Amino acid sequence: MTMQDARRVVVKIGSTLITNHGEGVDHNAIRDWVRQIARLRSAGVEVLLVSSGAIAEGMLRLGWKKRPHEVNQLQAAAAVGQMGLVQVYESAFSAHGLRTAQVLLTHDDLADRKRYLNARSTLTTLLGLGVIPVINENDTVVTDEIKFGDNDTLGALVTNLVEADWLIILTDQQGLYDSDPRKNPSATLITHANAGDAELETMAGGAGSELGRGGMLTKVLAAKRAALSGAGTLIAYGREADVLVRLRAGESIGTRLAAKALTLDARKAWLAGHLKTAGSVTLDDGAVRVLRAEGKSLLSVGVIAVEGQFERGEVVSCRTATGEEVARGLINYSAAETVKILRCPSVDIEARLGYIAEPELMHRNNLVLI
């Protein structure tokens, strides 16, 4: 789908842009992006905004010069900084007669199927009411890690969640280059490519800024993730004049990463979108071949090893003997049960366990190739 035909988009704006390289929330820049989003809304486009910057703004308000490493300090900075972000967005959108809603998500909200569907329902209801959801990770309650990976990843997961047509990532670079333009003045801008092409990840290697945690690699990986539900991704310089309006008009700005024609249904996109799995099972060559070539269910007879302490119904990775992930899905048996039925034909499961829950270890309807 072209941007001119898009009816629902996710716009992600990074920390460096939001805070003008750490100087604090840039009110003028936010007002300008909001003005452009209002133009998109008037053209009938539903917009969800994923905004970074809470931790960076909190650091400024607390007088911290360097991003802390301790989780409790990161959480405190996010709590303080979120207040500034909310105030600015509410004021800017109100000036255009638009209502906003703050939506804070954690990985667990999107990893649990019921909570995933609840989040989807909330967001689609807000869009139906004409409200602009302003989304960020709920950094104040994350305990194992302060980020999904980064807000680029969050933007892609939201894109999958609401089945948006496009993910627009506004950054402090012109787009994706074939090498780092900060080090190589001859670097060439990649204007068009397919999301998921392996060479893009090589081109995009490198760290991000001090303020945010994402670099260009996270944006390439986010595009790959967004493509699971058929969404294309646009990576563009956020301070380009009227960048959102011009992208909507079909102008070639930045890097366009197109989704392949084949897309996953909503359930399988949810499975593929998991950032963390509960464990893994190692398959023999025959099982790998059956999954990849024939799209069949995974049977216990093709499993040779188990890793992790997962329970029935959790998302588990399927790996080759060399560790390559080939699929993931909802497991029908716990790790302890799976160990007992390794290499076991389905007809013998009851004899091994004393009962049989399902003949398949993973049913093909609950399994997705990676």
C-alpha positions in Angstrom: 0.0 0.0 0.0 1.3 3.5 -0.8 1.4 6.2 1.8 -1.3 8.1 -0.2 -3.7 5.3 0.4 -2.8 4.7 4.1 -5.6 4.9 6.6 -3.7 4.1 9.8 -0.1 4.9 10.6 2.2 4.7 13.6 4.6 7.6 14.0 7.6 7.1 16.3 9.8 10.1 17.3 13.1 9.5 19.0 14.7 10.9 22.1 17.3 13.0 20.4 14.6 14.8 18.4 12.1 15.2 21.2 14.7 16.7 23.6 16.8 18.5 21.0 20.0 16.5 21.8 19.3 16.5 25.5 18.4 20.2 26.1 15.0 19.3 27.3 11.6 18.7 25.7 11.6 20.8 22.5 8.2 22.4 22.7 8.4 24.1 19.3 9.4 20.9 17.5 6.6 18.9 19.2 4.1 21.6 18.2 5.3 21.3 14.6 5.0 17.5 14.5 1.5 17.8 16.1 0.5 20.3 13.4 1.5 17.8 10.8 -0.3 15.0 12.5 -3.4 17.2 12.6 -3.1 17.6 8.8 -3.0 13.8 8.5 -6.0 13.5 10.7 -7.9 16.0 8.6 -7.1 13.8 5.6 -8.8 10.8 7.2 -5.6 9.1 8.5 -5.7 7.5 12.0 -2.4 8.2 13.8 -0.8 6.6 16.8 2.2 8.3 18.2 5.0 6.5 19.9 7.2 9.0 21.7 10.6 8.5 23.3 12.1 11.1 25.6 10.7 10.5 29.1 14.0 9.3 30.5 16.0 12.0 28.8 13.6 14.7 30.0 13.7 13.3 33.5 17.5 13.3 33.5 17.3 17.0 32.6 14.8 17.8 35.3 16.9 15.9 37.9 20.1 17.6 36.8 21.8 14.3 35.7 24.4 14.6 32.9 24.8 10.9 32.1 22.2 8.2 31.7 22.3 6.0 34.8 22.6 2.2 34.7 20.6 1.4 37.8 17.0 0.3 37.0 15.5 2.2 39.9 17.2 5.5 38.8 16.0 4.9 35.2 12.5 4.3 36.5 12.6 7.5 38.6 13.8 9.5 35.6 11.1 8.1 33.4 8.4 9.0 36.0 9.6 12.6 36.3 10.1 13.0 32.6 6.8 11.6 31.6 5.0 14.5 33.3 6.7 16.9 30.9 5.9 14.9 27.8 2.3 14.5 28.7 1.9 18.2 29.4 3.4 19.3 26.1 1.5 16.8 23.9 -1.8 17.6 25.6 -1.4 21.3 25.1 -0.2 21.0 21.5 -3.0 18.7 20.3 -5.6 20.7 22.1 -4.7 23.7 20.0 -5.9 21.7 17.0 -9.1 20.5 18.7 -7.7 17.0 19.1 -7.9 14.8 22.2 -5.1 12.6 23.4 -4.7 9.6 25.6 -1.5 8.4 27.3 -1.0 4.7 26.9 1.9 3.0 28.7 2.8 -0.5 27.8 5.2 -3.2 29.0 6.5 -6.3 27.3 4.1 -8.4 29.4 1.1 -6.5 28.0 2.0 -7.7 24.5 3.4 -11.2 25.4 0.2 -12.4 27.1 -2.5 -13.1 24.5 -5.4 -11.8 26.6 -3.6 -8.6 27.6 -2.5 -8.2 24.0 -6.1 -8.3 22.8 -7.1 -5.9 25.6 -4.4 -3.4 24.5 -5.6 -3.8 20.9 -9.2 -3.2 21.9 -8.3 -0.1 23.9 -6.2 1.4 21.1 -8.8 0.7 18.3 -11.5 2.2 20.5 -9.5 5.3 21.1 -9.0 5.7 17.3 -12.7 5.2 16.7 -13.4 8.0 19.1 -11.0 10.3 17.2 -8.4 10.3 20.0 -4.6 10.3 19.3 -2.9 7.6 21.5 0.5 8.8 22.8 2.3 5.6 23.6 5.5 4.9 25.5 6.9 2.0 27.5 5.8 1.9 31.1 9.4 2.4 32.2 8.4 3.1 35.8 7.4 -0.6 36.4 9.8 -2.6 34.3 12.1 -4.5 36.5 14.0 -6.9 34.3 15.0 -4.4 31.6 14.1 -0.7 31.1 13.2 -1.2 27.4 11.5 -3.4 24.9 14.7 -3.1 23.1 14.0 0.5 22.3 11.0 2.5 21.1 11.6 1.5 17.5 10.7 -2.0 18.5 7.7 -0.7 20.5 6.6 1.2 17.4 6.8 -2.0 15.3 4.9 -4.0 17.9 2.1 -1.4 18.0 2.0 -1.4 14.2 1.4 -5.2 14.3 -1.0 -4.8 17.2 -3.4 -2.4 15.4 -2.5 -3.6 11.8 -1.4 -0.2 10.7 -0.5 0.4 7.1 2.8 2.2 7.8 5.4 2.7 10.5 7.1 6.1 10.2 10.3 6.5 12.2 11.5 10.0 12.6 15.2 10.2 13.6 18.2 12.5 13.6 19.6 11.0 10.4 18.4 11.4 6.8 17.6 7.7 6.6 19.6 4.5 6.2 23.0 4.7 4.4 25.1 1.9 3.0 27.7 2.9 5.6 27.9 5.3 8.6 27.7 8.8 7.1 29.3 10.2 10.3 32.5 8.3 9.4 32.3 8.0 5.7 31.5 11.2 3.7 30.9 9.0 0.6 28.1 7.0 2.2 25.0 6.6 0.0 21.4 7.0 1.2 19.3 3.9 0.6 16.0 5.2 -0.7 14.2 2.0 -1.3 14.7 -1.6 -0.1 12.6 -4.6 1.1 12.2 -4.9 4.9 14.0 -8.0 6.1 16.8 -8.0 3.5 19.8 -9.4 5.3 22.3 -6.9 3.9 20.3 -4.0 5.5 21.3 -5.2 9.0 25.0 -5.2 8.0 24.7 -1.6 6.6 22.9 -0.5 9.8 25.3 -1.8 12.4 26.4 0.7 15.0 25.4 2.3 18.3 22.8 5.0 18.8 23.0 8.2 20.8 23.7 8.8 24.5 20.1 9.8 25.1 18.2 7.0 23.4 19.1 3.3 23.2 18.3 2.7 19.5 20.6 3.1 16.5 19.9 2.5 12.8 20.1 -1.2 13.3 17.1 -1.1 15.7 15.1 0.7 13.0 16.0 -1.9 10.3 14.9 -4.7 12.7 11.7 -2.7 13.6 10.9 -2.5 9.9 11.4 -6.3 9.6 9.0 -6.8 12.5 6.4 -4.3 11.2 6.4 -6.2 7.8 5.0 -9.3 9.6 1.6 -7.7 9.5 2.1 -6.1 6.0 3.2 -2.7 7.1 5.9 -0.7 5.3 8.4 1.5 7.2 9.6 4.9 6.4 12.8 6.2 8.1 13.3 10.0 7.7 14.9 13.0 9.3 12.4 14.4 11.8 13.3 18.0 11.3 12.8 18.0 7.6 10.2 20.7 6.8 6.6 19.2 6.8 8.2 15.7 6.7 4.9 13.9 7.7 2.8 15.8 5.3 5.2 15.3 2.4 5.6 11.6 3.2 1.8 11.3 3.1 1.8 13.0 -0.3 4.1 10.3 -1.6 7.3 12.4 -1.8 10.5 10.4 -1.6 12.2 11.3 1.6 14.6 9.2 3.6 14.4 5.4 3.4 11.4 3.3 2.4 11.4 -0.3 3.5 8.6 -2.2 1.8 6.8 -5.2 3.2 6.7 -8.4 1.2 3.4 -9.4 -0.2 3.0 -12.4 2.1 1.8 -11.4 5.6 0.9 -13.2 8.7 -2.5 -13.3 10.3 -3.0 -11.5 13.5 -2.4 -14.5 15.8 0.8 -15.5 14.0 2.1 -12.0 13.9 1.6 -11.9 17.7 3.6 -15.1 18.0 6.4 -13.9 15.8 6.5 -10.5 17.6 7.5 -12.0 21.0 10.7 -10.5 22.2 11.2 -13.2 24.8 10.3 -16.9 24.7 9.9 -19.2 27.7 12.4 -21.7 26.4 13.3 -23.8 23.4 13.2 -27.2 21.9 15.9 -28.6 19.5 14.6 -30.4 16.4 16.2 -33.1 14.3 16.8 -32.4 10.6 13.6 -34.2 9.6 11.4 -32.1 11.8 13.1 -28.9 10.6 12.5 -30.0 7.0 8.8 -30.8 7.7 8.2 -27.4 9.3 9.9 -25.4 6.6 8.8 -27.2 3.5 5.4 -28.7 4.5 4.0 -26.3 7.1 3.0 -29.2 9.4 2.6 -29.4 13.1 5.6 -30.1 15.4 5.5 -33.7 16.8 7.4 -34.9 19.8 9.1 -37.5 17.7 11.2 -34.8 16.0 12.4 -33.2 19.2 15.9 -34.1 20.6 16.5 -31.6 23.4 14.7 -29.1 25.7 16.0 -25.9 27.3 14.2 -23.7 29.8 11.4 -24.2 32.3 8.3 -23.5 30.3 4.7 -24.4 31.0 1.9 -25.5 28.7 0.6 -22.6 26.6 3.8 -20.6 26.7 5.6 -19.4 23.6 8.7 -21.6 22.9 11.3 -21.4 20.2 12.1 -24.3 17.8 15.8 -24.5 16.9 18.1 -26.5 14.8 20.9 -28.6 16.2 23.2 -25.6 15.5 20.9 -23.1 17.4 19.2 -21.4 14.5 15.6 -20.5 15.3 13.3 -21.8 12.6 9.9 -21.3 14.3 8.1 -20.5 17.5 4.7 -21.4 18.9 2.5 -22.3 21.7 3.6 -25.5 23.4 1.1 -28.2 24.4 3.3 -29.7 27.1 5.5 -28.3 29.9 9.2 -28.6 29.8 9.2 -31.5 32.2 6.6 -33.3 30.2 8.4 -32.6 26.9 11.6 -34.1 28.3 9.7 -37.3 29.0 8.4 -37.6 25.4 11.5 -36.7 23.5 11.7 -38.8 20.2 8.3 -40.2 21.2 5.7 -41.0 18.5 2.3 -39.4 19.2 0.7 -42.8 19.7 3.1 -43.5 22.6 2.6 -40.2 24.5 -0.1 -41.6 26.8 2.1 -44.6 27.7 5.0 -42.2 28.6 3.0 -39.6 30.6 -0.1 -41.6 31.7 -2.3 -39.2 29.7 -2.3 -37.2 26.5 -3.2 -33.5 26.2 -2.7 -33.2 22.4 -1.1 -35.4 19.8 1.1 -32.5 18.6 3.8 -30.8 20.6 2.8 -27.6 18.7 -0.2 -27.4 16.4 0.5 -25.7 13.1 -2.2 -23.1 13.8 -0.3 -22.0 16.8 3.1 -22.1 15.2 4.9 -19.6 12.9 8.1 -19.9 10.9 10.8 -17.3 11.6 
